[in-house]
Amino acid sequence: MTNTANKLDASRTDALMRANRSLTRTAPPAKPAPAKPAPLPSIAGLSSTQVKMADAIVKEGVHMGVSRRGRIIAMATALQESNLKNYTHAVDHDSLGLFQQRPSSGWGTPKQLTNPTYAAHAFYRVLVHYKGSWGCLTCAAQRVQRSAFPSAYAKHERFATKIVDILDKRY
């Protein structure tokens, strides 16, 4: 029996070796690098810094699943409130950042409000509660911002649409 067992073990070993030789050994596939968005485009009428701020607004809207219309409302609002300049020092009372949000009104800390992504997120977080008024840009922006000059947002709608359409192509 030991002779038969030895022959059996030898056969198994031989079969395993043949099987192993026939396998092609390759390294596991490398994980693809995360896709990088295209470089920021030039947008007539905006500096590269303003384009960067606009991109932060669009990117956060896309990330949050806010529709194109919501992103246009946010962009028009930021154009009116700051001309896409991230104010790090209070301009009006204690208003800061792209949307001129006030720490004293509960929008966040000064450090948060001067972070373009945070400021956009805070704006969208309130805007989504007023979806029924998105047909009227001024109405929607005013519900979020409560501006002393509510009719000023509408004049930015065309340019805001152009900016969003250009930057949306990156995402």
C-alpha positions as CSV (number, residue, x, y, z in Angstrom):
1,M,0.0,0.0,0.0
2,T,2.8,2.4,0.7
3,N,4.0,1.9,-2.8
4,T,0.6,2.8,-4.2
5,A,0.3,5.8,-1.8
6,N,3.7,7.0,-2.9
7,K,2.7,6.7,-6.6
8,L,-0.5,8.6,-5.9
9,D,1.3,11.4,-4.0
10,A,3.9,11.6,-6.9
11,S,1.0,11.8,-9.4
12,R,-0.7,14.6,-7.5
13,T,2.6,16.5,-7.1
14,D,3.3,16.1,-10.8
15,A,-0.2,17.2,-11.8
16,L,0.1,20.3,-9.5
17,M,3.5,21.2,-11.0
18,R,2.2,21.0,-14.5
19,A,-0.9,23.1,-13.6
20,N,1.3,25.7,-11.9
21,R,3.7,25.9,-14.9
22,S,0.7,26.5,-17.3
23,L,-0.5,29.5,-15.3
24,T,0.6,32.8,-16.5
25,R,1.6,34.9,-13.5
26,T,0.8,38.6,-13.9
27,A,0.7,41.4,-11.4
28,P,-2.7,42.5,-10.4
29,P,-4.0,45.4,-12.6
30,A,-3.0,48.8,-11.4
31,K,-5.8,50.9,-10.1
32,P,-6.4,53.8,-12.6
33,A,-5.5,57.2,-11.4
34,P,-8.4,59.3,-10.4
35,A,-9.7,61.4,-13.2
36,K,-8.5,65.0,-13.0
37,P,-10.7,67.7,-14.2
38,A,-9.6,69.7,-17.2
39,P,-7.6,72.9,-16.4
40,L,-9.7,75.9,-15.5
41,P,-10.8,77.7,-18.7
42,S,-10.6,81.4,-19.4
43,I,-13.9,83.2,-19.1
44,A,-14.1,86.6,-20.7
45,G,-14.9,89.2,-18.0
46,L,-13.4,87.1,-15.1
47,S,-9.9,86.9,-13.7
48,S,-8.3,83.5,-13.1
49,T,-9.1,83.9,-9.4
50,Q,-12.7,84.7,-10.1
51,V,-12.9,81.6,-12.4
52,K,-11.4,79.5,-9.5
53,M,-14.1,80.8,-7.2
54,A,-16.9,80.2,-9.7
55,D,-15.5,76.7,-10.2
56,A,-15.8,76.0,-6.4
57,I,-19.4,77.0,-6.6
58,V,-20.2,74.8,-9.6
59,K,-18.2,71.8,-8.3
60,E,-20.0,71.9,-4.9
61,G,-23.3,72.1,-6.6
62,V,-22.5,69.1,-8.8
63,H,-21.2,67.2,-5.7
64,M,-24.4,67.9,-3.8
65,G,-26.6,67.0,-6.8
66,V,-28.0,70.5,-7.3
67,S,-29.5,71.0,-10.7
68,R,-28.1,73.3,-13.3
69,R,-30.8,75.9,-12.4
70,G,-29.8,75.8,-8.8
71,R,-26.1,76.3,-9.8
72,I,-27.1,79.3,-12.0
73,I,-29.0,80.8,-9.0
74,A,-25.9,80.4,-6.8
75,M,-23.6,81.9,-9.4
76,A,-25.9,84.9,-10.0
77,T,-26.0,85.4,-6.2
78,A,-22.3,85.3,-5.8
79,L,-21.8,87.7,-8.8
80,Q,-24.1,90.2,-7.1
81,E,-22.8,89.7,-3.6
82,S,-19.1,89.7,-4.2
83,N,-18.4,89.7,-8.0
84,L,-16.8,86.3,-7.3
85,K,-14.3,87.8,-4.9
86,N,-13.7,85.9,-1.6
87,Y,-13.9,88.7,0.9
88,T,-11.8,87.7,3.9
89,H,-12.6,91.0,5.8
90,A,-16.1,92.1,6.4
91,V,-17.5,94.5,3.8
92,D,-20.9,95.1,5.2
93,H,-21.4,94.5,8.9
94,D,-19.8,91.1,9.3
95,S,-20.5,89.7,5.8
96,L,-17.7,87.5,4.4
97,G,-16.8,85.3,1.5
98,L,-18.4,84.8,-1.9
99,F,-22.0,85.1,-0.8
100,Q,-21.5,87.8,1.8
101,Q,-22.8,85.4,4.5
102,R,-22.8,86.7,8.1
103,P,-21.4,84.7,11.0
104,S,-23.8,86.6,13.3
105,S,-26.7,85.2,11.3
106,G,-25.6,81.6,11.8
107,W,-24.0,80.9,8.4
108,G,-20.7,79.7,10.0
109,T,-17.5,80.9,11.4
110,P,-15.4,83.6,9.6
111,K,-12.9,80.8,8.6
112,Q,-15.7,78.7,7.2
113,L,-17.4,81.4,5.3
114,T,-14.1,82.4,3.6
115,N,-13.7,78.8,2.3
116,P,-15.4,78.9,-1.1
117,T,-16.5,75.2,-0.9
118,Y,-18.0,75.7,2.5
119,A,-19.8,78.9,1.5
120,A,-21.3,77.3,-1.6
121,H,-22.4,74.3,0.4
122,A,-24.0,76.6,3.0
123,F,-25.8,78.5,0.3
124,Y,-27.1,75.3,-1.5
125,R,-28.1,73.8,1.8
126,V,-30.7,76.6,2.2
127,L,-31.5,77.0,-1.5
128,V,-32.7,73.4,-1.9
129,H,-35.6,74.2,0.6
130,Y,-37.0,76.7,-1.9
131,K,-37.0,74.6,-5.1
132,G,-40.6,75.8,-5.8
133,S,-39.3,79.3,-6.4
134,W,-36.4,78.4,-8.7
135,G,-38.3,79.6,-11.8
136,C,-37.7,83.1,-10.5
137,L,-34.0,83.6,-9.8
138,T,-34.6,86.8,-7.8
139,C,-37.2,85.1,-5.7
140,A,-35.0,82.1,-4.9
141,A,-31.9,84.1,-4.2
142,Q,-33.8,86.5,-2.0
143,R,-35.3,83.6,0.0
144,V,-31.8,82.5,0.8
145,Q,-30.0,85.8,1.2
146,R,-32.6,88.2,2.5
147,S,-30.9,91.1,0.8
148,A,-31.7,94.8,1.1
149,F,-31.5,94.9,-2.7
150,P,-33.4,91.8,-3.9
151,S,-34.0,92.9,-7.4
152,A,-30.2,93.1,-8.1
153,Y,-29.8,89.4,-8.7
154,A,-31.7,89.1,-12.0
155,K,-29.2,91.2,-13.9
156,H,-26.6,88.5,-13.5
157,E,-28.7,85.6,-14.8
158,R,-27.3,85.6,-18.4
159,F,-23.6,85.8,-17.3
160,A,-24.2,83.2,-14.5
161,T,-25.7,80.8,-17.1
162,K,-22.7,81.3,-19.3
163,I,-20.3,80.6,-16.5
164,V,-22.1,77.5,-15.2
165,D,-22.4,76.1,-18.8
166,I,-18.7,76.5,-19.3
167,L,-17.6,75.1,-15.9
168,D,-20.2,72.2,-16.0
169,K,-18.1,70.7,-18.8
170,R,-15.4,69.9,-16.3
171,Y,-17.7,67.6,-14.3
